[in-house]
Amino acid sequence: MKTFYDLQDIDTTIELVINLSTITDNGLPHAKIVCNDKVLLNANVDSKVIINEKLDLLSPLNISVTLSNKLYSSKRETALLIDNITIDGIEIIPKYCHLTEYKNNNNEKIITNYLGFNGVWSCNIDKPFYQWLHHETAQGWLLEPC
């Protein structure tokens, strides 16, 4: 049984979950996933991938997914799909996909969670997650911690 002291303990981490799937008709895509300068995956991907990571509650959040080594073909596709990204069980992607950037070798300016070109997809939250969410969902003023 937990003591009163244990019940008051504050968890200073949040859980990041990234779900990826692939299209491998023209070979395996190479995926590199980086979160806050930590490489979470750097490999060829042949099936669904689920990444779980604990992050600091008060840190900004920078996620990037890089697709490389794609061979282009008009008949067969190779791609990465970011099925969803959740933080503490709150859906970020695809719900907030409009806040992402996809720099690719075709210079296509598209908002997407479908990576069909070699390039880097990124989602950058420049403040602690819950402060960002509070602002993004228009919940009014939030006092800054001292």
CORMOVEN-V577962 format. One record per helix or strand. SS is the DSSP state (2 for helix, 1 for strand). FROM is the first residue (numbers start at 1). LEN is the number of residues. Records with the same first field share a line. If there is no record, write none. Layout:
BEGIN
SS: FROM-LEN, FROM-LEN
END
This chain:
BEGIN
2: 4-4, 97-3, 129-8
1: 13-12, 29-7, 38-8, 49-8, 61-8, 78-10, 90-4, 100-5, 114-2, 119-7
END
